[in-house]
């Protein structure tokens, strides 16, 4: 692997409007005024959760802070009519989202494309999950689900960090299907074992509720407390682990029960493995989540996805599951796409990161 710089201290600088509030805008508003545009929107094989991958392009010369909660939801129609269209409720970047007080948002650098993932639910019960080969496009929310989508956006915002026996994403999915007239017997035929009674009861509350009010904004006296990305992820319950920032193990390393080399070893993490960082505040150790286990890893063995080198594809290239031309193709990556290099130690095939997936590309098809 090429030399990697690891920055142990993360510094966030924020600007405020005259009334002391941060300028955070809704994605639908940003798309309407064309300050932001969607690029390369695709499915990834999932039905509910981080099921839609894309890029958001900042078309302005200034930094844009975009709310992670999508007010009223965002509808993606699938151009492959055999596969699902999706309703997006939440957006995050590669390294999760930023939280300050009650605000959750991502930052889009000026005149650049930023890789994002949309927390989405299926809009069409009978169809297949959207795959990487499926291209999606923003469209008008269908009348049948417009009102329930507004409720779901507000519900997801309020429930994201609350501990509960129900899953916000599953409850939201059930509510959308029920609003479309599906009964429990029909849902069980496809979804049985993937939800519990608490999820069903929660979906009933959503359907019967009036639109929930948004959480109150911070007072004009300013932000009381700044919480880092890692601290915010630590406060989330188990269902929100997928929103924690991704780091890569740069060599084989032990996952330990405590922040010390004398602590017991839970498991050995192989080189190039992804971990979710839950807490980065300790000087030398990071609390991480991997393979269903929480533990501690020394920071010297980790690097953020953001700090890895990037290369550009010379032409349209196949993104493969393994380092061979006989391997399955995850998707086709368009020419002139910037991708992240995880491991370039092998001459012919490099391990890369693209649209929240890890795979391989022949190195001759890349340029820096």
N, C-alpha and C positions, 0 to 999 in steps of 0.2 A: 504493500500500500504506500502511496506517496506521503511525504511528510504532511502532518496535520497540525494546525495551530489550535490549541484548546484555550478558550477564554473562560476563566473561572468566575468572573464577576459580570453580571448582566446589569446594564444601566438603562433605564427607560426615561426619556425626556418627553414631557407632555406640554402641550399648549392649551390655553383656555380662552374662551370667549370673555367678553367684558363682564358678564354676569357670573363668572366663576365656573361655568359649565364647559365640559369638553365638547367639541364639535363632532358628534358621532351621528352618522346618517344611516337610514334604512336602505337595504339593498334594492328594494323595488323603486325607491325614489332615485337612487343613483343610476339605475338602469333607465329610468324614464327621462332623466335630464342628460343622459349619455356621458356622464362623467366616468362611468364604469361600464364595461361591456363584458359579456360572457364569451369564452373561447374554449373550443374543444370539449363540450359537455358530453360525458359518456357514463354508462352504467358500469358496475364492476362485479356483477353477479349476485349481489346481496339484494334482499327484498325489503328489509327494514333496518335502519341504522345508517352508518356512513356508506350509503349505497350509490351515490352519484359523485363522480370526480370531474373537476373542471379547472379552468384558469379564469381569474378575474383580472381584466386589464384596466389599470388606472390611466385614463385618457387625459389627465390634467398634469400640470407642472408642479403640483403640490401633493403632499402626503394626504391620503384619505383614510379616515378611521370609520370602519363599517361595522354596524351592529351585528353581532353573531346571531341574535334572534331576528328572524325574518318576519316582520309584521305582516299579518294576513297570509303568510305562506307564499311560495313560489311554485308555479306549475311548469313541469317539464314534460312536453309531449314527446313520445318515442317515435322516431321516424320509421322504425321497424314495427309494423302494426301487430306483429305476433307477440311483442314483448310489452312489459308494463310501462305506462307513463307514471311519473312520480310527483309527489308533493313534498317540497323541501321546507323544513321548519327552522333549520339552524345551519350556520356555515362556520367552518374553522379552517385555519391554515395548517401547513405541515407540522408545525410545532404547537398546535392547539390554538388557544385564544388568550387574550389579555383580560384580566378582570380588575376593575377599580371600583370599590364600593359595590353598588348594584349593577354597574355597567359591565357588559361582556362584549368584546369587539376584537376585530383583526385590523391590521394596518396594511395598506396597499401603497408601496413606494411609488413615487411619481414616474409616469411614462413607462411602467413595467407591468409584466404579467406575473401574477402570484398564483401558485398552485393551491387549490382549496378542495375540501370535501364537504358535501352537503349531507346533513342528517335528514333522511327522507323516508317517506312511507309510500306504499303502493297505492295507486289510484284505481287500478283495474284488477279485480280479484282473480279472474279466470286466466289471465295471461302469464307468460314466463317472466322470471326476473330479468332485468336489463343487464346485458353483458358488455364487455369492452368493445365489441363490434357494433353495439347499438349507439347511434348518435342521437342525442336529445337536444331539444330546443325550447327556449322559454316561450310560453303561450298564455293566452287568457285563461284564467281559472274557470272551469266549467260551472255553470249555474247550480248544478246539483250538489256540488261540494264547496261552493264559495263560502257559505256561512259557517259550516263546520271547520273549514280551514282557518278562518279567523279565530275561532274558539281554540283550535289546536295550537296555533302559534302562541297565544297568550298562556294556555295551559302548560306548554312545554317550557316556556320561560320561567313560570312560577315553580314548576316541579323539578327542574334540572338538578338542583343541589339538595333537594329534600330527601331524607331517608324514608323509605316506604317499602312495603311488601309487593307493591306493584311496580312494573317497569313503565316509565313515561312513554318510551317509544312504542312498546307493544300496546299499551292502553290507547294511545293515539291511533295506531293502526286499526285496532278493533272498532274504535268510534267511527272512523272514516268508512269502514266497510258496512257497519250497521246503519249508518246514515244513508247508504246506498241501497238499503232494503234487505241485506243479507241477515239471515237468522243464525242462531248458534249452531244448529245441526249442520248447516252448509259450511260454516266457517270451520267446524271441527273436522270435516272431511279433509281439509287441506292444512289446517293449522293446529290440530290436536296435539297436546303435549308441549306446545310452544308458549302457552300462556296459562295463568292460574285464575282462580275465582276472584282474587283481588284485582287482577288486570281487567276482568270482565266488569266488576262492580265500578271500577274507576272509569271505564269507558261509558258506563251508564250516566255517571255524574257529568262527564263532558257533554254528552248529548243533551242532557236536561238543563245544563247551566246556561246562564246568560254570559255574554262575553266577559271574561275576567279582566279586571283592570290591571294595567301595567304596574310593575313595582315603582314606588316613588323615586324620583331622581334625587341626586345629592343636593343639599341646600346650597344657596348662593354664597355661603361662607367658604365654600371650597371643599375639596376632597378631604375627608377625615383620615383615611388610611389607604395607602397604596399596597396592593397585594400583587406579588409577582406571578408570572404564569405558573411556576412550580407550586407556590403556596396555594393558588386557586385550585389547582388540580388535587392538592392534598386534602382540601376541604370537601371535595366532591365525594359522593358515595361510590360504591363499587361499580355501579352502572355507568359512571362518568369517566372511568379509567381510560377509555378510548380517546378522550379529549386531552389527555396529558401529553406533553411534548415527547417526541421520539428522539432517542439517542442510539448510537451504534457502538457495540463493543469492538475496540480496535485490536484486541487479542483475546485469547482465552482468559477468563477471569472467574473468580469465585463470587457467588451470591451468598452473603453472610447474614446472620440473624441480628447483628448489631454493627455499629459504625466503628469497628476495630478489627485488626488482623487476628486477634485472639478469639473473636466470636466464631460460633460454629458455622460450618459451610452447609447451606441449604441445597445448592446444586452448582454445577459448573456451567457457566455461560460460554458457548462457543464463539469464536471470533466471527465478526460481521452480524451477530444476532441483534435484533431490535429490542430495545427495552423502553418502557414508558417511565419517565422520571416524575415521581410524585413530589419530591422535595429536594431542592438543590442548595438549601441555605447553609448546611454544614460546610466548614472550610475544606475538608478533604473527602467527604463521603456523600454519595447521593442515595436517597431512598428510591428504589425502583420496583417496577412490576413486570414480571415475565413468567410465562407458562403457568399462570394461576398462582404465582407465589410473590409475596412482598419481601424485600430484603434490602441489603446495602451493598453497594459496589464503590470501590475507590474511584474518585473522579478521573484519575490519570488513565483509566482504562476506557473512558467514555468520550465520545465526541457528538455534538449535536449535528443532526442532518443538515442544518443551515450552514455549518462550518466546513462541510466536505467540498472538495473541488467539483466543478461542473464542466461538462463538455457539450458540444453541439453536434447533432446528427448531420452527416454529409448529405444524406438522401433519406427517403422512406426506408425504415429499418424494422426488422422483426424483433420484438421484445420477447425473449425466450425464457422458459422455466428453468432450463439447465444449459451449461456451456457446450452445446453441440447443435449442429444444424438438424439433427434428428429429434430434437426436443420439441415439445409443444409450444405454440406461440400464444403468449398472453394477449398481445395486441400488436398492431402496427403503429410505430411512432413516426409522425410526419417529419419530413426534412426540416432542418434548421430549428429543431426543438432542443432547448437546453435541458440536460438531465444531470442528475447527481451521481458521482462515482463513489461507490462504497469500497471497492477493492480492485486495484489495477495491477496486482502482483503477477497475474498470469498474462503472458504476452498476447495471446490471441483473443481470449474472452475476458471481458470485464464485468464484474457484478455492479449493477446500477440500481438507482431508485427513481421510479417514475410513477406519477399519479398514485402515490401511497402504496406501491407494490415494489417488491424486490425481484430482480431477474437478471438476465445476461444479454449483452450485445457484443458482437464482434468488434474489437477495438479499431479495426481498419475503417469502420464506418463512422468514426467519431473524430472531431477536431476540437482543439481548445481555442 
